[in-house]
Amino acid sequence: MTGDALYEVRNLKRAYGTQTVLDAEHLVIPERSVVGFVGPNGSGKSTLLRILAFLDTPSGGSLWFGGRTFWNGGDGDAEGRGSEMSLENARSEVTLLLQEPYLLKRSVFENVAYGLRVRGGLSGEEMRERVFGGLRTVGLDPERFASRAWYQLSGGEAQRVALASRLVLRPRALLLDEPTASVDVQSAARIKEAALRARDEWGTTLVVVSHDILWLNEVADEVVHFYGGKIIGVGPENLVSGPWGEEAGGMVLRRLTDGQILRAVRPPGGVSTEAVAAVDPGSLLLALSLPEGISARNALRCSVAQMLYENGTGRVLVKVAAGGLSLTARLTAEAVRELGLHPGQEVLTIVKATAFRWL
Amino acid sequence: MDYIAEGVLQALSLLLTGDEETWDAIFTTMKLSSLSIAVSLALGIPLGFLLGYAEFPGKRICRAVVDTLLALPTVVVGLLVYAFVSRRGPLGELGLLFTLPGVAIGQVILALPVVVAMTATAVESLDRRLSLTLLTLGAGRSQLALASLLESRYGVLLAAASAYGRIISEVGVSMMIGGNIKWHTRTITTAITLETGKGEFAMGVALGLVLLLVAFLVNGSASLLRRRVRT
């Protein structure tokens, strides 16, 4: 399904004044792949998306796209920097769908046709075919919608028109910034469907920023996690935030709201109370009863909240919750079957105190 | 009180029977205001677009100057233009005093700040997402500027309507530069002033009715445009 790298990013930084909002060490996005970006607000995922769309300029680091170098190492100097011309060319291969769509004050038809007109080279009949095809892909009947004005659409319809105007360009990369965050359920379903169809039909690479982790785990080849401007991991990640308390014996502890305590090894420099730790889902064990002679420090009583199939690995992700904390464990299908797991079930979640990676 | 009612009746008959003197003032006004608004828009839209769209040093000062000029009193403009176009003035040789082009100069000075300021505001208040959207669809720099002007078209039309309203209703410049010469530079507003002074209400009312009609049309379309600007 996936091929060569479409994007490669190395030490890419974006700073506003003294504040660094993005510091992406390394990321490769293969051609024809579907990549999800997740993370809390302000974690740098949308900033990276804008740089990948060539709408924003990095403050440092390197970016390659389609085998071409766009920025290389320069810390704000002109050298190794993409020229305005090459940026314009790149923008004709990449398109970004904004979270809040903006439609031109023109008819739906003209909105969808705008990018095609900018590129030129289509006859009136071809243009009509493309635009109508685009509208159909997002589930809008062209006969009914093509001649409507921009203000005669619901929010979900506007977002679908905005997506159609990008799909008709048959882009090499389609970047979606929370495409379904502010639309109705039906529109969300059509938007997801249409985006995936672009990948299947024209080999478009999809990069999706979304809080819809369920959907991303289902369709994405890779899910990249962001925190504090950094890429903290690829695949599902558990983030455990503070407040942390110090404990004797080189440990720090985090009290859950139900009274249970989570212990982690104190890092050499100590931690601030608001520190955040990542735990790989593969390092979590689930058990129905406490195994004997276990060395792990944590055995939390949790209940299974959600189970979902993980695209790519063929494993099952089991989301468990206890006292305001939610953790995801990666299990094989056999393990799920043997334990007889189902949502609502009580399980013990076993985590070693050394499994915490401090961010 | 009878003379008012009588005046209205006479006014209607002047309009309906096609009284030459009355209609000449109306045609003169239309000719003059068309010339003035055409020049104001031709100069004002590009200037307003630049002021709203481009970033340059001194932009804020330019903006403040234009906003101040919105309040120019018509008689001051009349005085100023008179000083320039009278025989003794620097433009005296052009013979613009007591001609329609001379009046148009003054009216353009009145209307230009309206067109520039309102066009700049229309362009400035464009949604921040517009340029991002155009860029993501592959637009270049010139396409970006053109599409921005098109997006602000209702605001620009509103500017045109407001400027026309200022032009058609002003009397100071028309009187001082035009001189209210019958069959030549007599406009609706100067004729009303004169006729009222003479105690002749009929023609004043007739012309007043026409002016009101034009004002309603202009304001009506402006309020429609204002609604469209907001959607």
Contacts between the chains, C-beta under 8 A, distances in Angstrom:
chain1	res1	chain2	res2	distance
A	53	B	136	6.2
A	55	B	132	6.2
A	55	B	135	5.8
A	55	B	136	7.0
A	88	B	138	7.8
A	88	B	140	5.7
A	91	B	135	6.2
A	91	B	136	7.2
A	91	B	138	5.5
A	92	B	138	4.4
A	95	B	136	4.9
A	95	B	137	6.7
A	95	B	138	7.4
A	96	B	132	7.8
A	96	B	136	4.5
A	97	B	136	7.6
A	98	B	129	5.9
A	98	B	132	6.3
A	98	B	133	6.7
A	98	B	136	7.5
A	100	B	129	6.6
A	101	B	133	8.0
A	102	B	127	5.7
A	102	B	129	3.8
A	102	B	130	5.9
A	102	B	132	7.5
A	102	B	133	4.5
A	104	B	130	7.8
A	104	B	133	7.6
A	104	B	147	7.0
A	104	B	150	7.9
A	104	B	151	6.4
A	105	B	150	7.7
A	105	B	151	5.6
A	105	B	153	7.5
A	105	B	154	7.5
A	114	B	134	7.8
A	114	B	137	5.4
A	114	B	139	7.9
A	114	B	147	7.9
A	115	B	137	3.7
A	115	B	138	5.4
A	118	B	137	6.3
A	118	B	138	4.9
A	118	B	139	5.3
A	118	B	140	7.6
A	118	B	143	5.9
A	119	B	138	6.2
A	150	B	231	7.9
A	151	B	231	4.4
A	162	B	133	7.7
A	165	B	137	6.5
A	166	B	136	7.2
A	166	B	137	7.3
A	169	B	137	7.3
A	169	B	138	7.1
